[in-house]
């Protein structure tokens, strides 16, 4: 009986944390609110709401890849210059999470970080209209930087929120499943671009782009209002420290200074290289297909990109199911090994063989980001929010790799296929991270998914008494 009492108390405090969160003006990260022990049932609504945000930035990212190819024609710019869109978008990720985005999360909490991010996203989307009127590529890059600032703020809050809102043993499953809807957004965007935005439109026209981003702006402003009234629990650093201490007997947790969290910083490096390589692949997908299959139009390339992003989405949903039965460190090792293998084949094959290889690269890319994120956060305790900011800042790798790949492709006479050795280097560096986890961290990582009971609902004493009795006695009692 003594064990069940604290379980009921913690569940009550978690419910109270959800109910009273909207009254907070400033968040005290040194206060234990009880939100660190939220149960699976209590986490469903807030996690579902935040999952909508994953779809939104998946949609923005999917449009970015199509705009890259469209602007090369509409604005008569080179492959290297078009990489400026990715540089602007992902450059915001280098600045935001380590400065204003991270500060907003720690000072005002997840709710206001979501609202701020959505408002920035909306302002950036509105700026596409004057940029289109002036046909200014610099204006589009500036607008994309503001969009990236909003999305980096959302991601600085949403990724750690999903990872920590609920029982810690399901952290990898929650984030991978939520990010599956981000992958759905990346599929919808190029399909919409191919069949609606750029269909029967002059290749030099930018009017459709302007109207699409105006619609996005209106939607995200309305979504910001929804998040103002939504029940969003605030998981503080003190909650995460308490959660880690409750799990210490199983996970060998030690409270170390941030500077000695070596697994975190290794994960940051791996994430930087992986995201840079992933963005380079998606950004120059259409150029790659046009090179290995001469005569492929941009419309056909956009359709193929949608198909490849569909493989990406399917891979995430499959990985989410696989995580229920397989250790996260093993899933990460297997998927990133598949990426390295097929990225190597894509550089040597021609025609449909090369296209099939790049499809499989995107399939195996699917779960790498959320698994690097959650496995790097394991056991950070009171450093969880700052650690998450570092990992999200690593998304800025997307600002480095695409322009370099574009410049190399221009230097090789437009040979995008041979230039793909640039992202291959990033994939190989990222591959060393799960190798390290499987060799040196498997015991502590496995304990989080196998042994930790924080947030897991247990039967009440009365239910236990009933379940222990014989069926006949149970019937007689009823």
Secondary structure, DSSP 8 states (H G I E B T S, - for coil): -HHHHHHHHHHHHHHHHHHHGGG-SS--TTS--SGGG--HHHHHHHHHHHHHHHHHHHHHHHHHHHHHHHHHHHTT--HHHHHHHHHHHHHHHHHHTTTHHHHHHHHHHHHHHHHHHHHHHHHHHHHHHHHHHHT-HHHHHHHHHHHHHHHHHHHHHHHHHHHHSS-GGGHHHHHHHHHHHHHHHHHHHHHHIIIIISTT--TT--HHHHHHHHHHHHHHHHHHHHHHHS------HHHHHHHHHHTHHHH------GGG-HHHHHHHHHHHHHHHHHHHHHHTHHHHHHHHSTT--HHHHHHHHHHHHHHHHHHHHHHHHHTTTS-HHHHHHHHHHHHHHHHHHHHH--HHHHHHHHHHHHHHHTTHHHHHHHHHHTT-GGGHHHHHHHHHHGGGHHHHHHHHHHHHHHHTTS-HHHHTHHHHHHHHHHHHHHHHHHHHSHHHHHHHHHT--TT-----HHHHHHHHS-HHHHHHH-
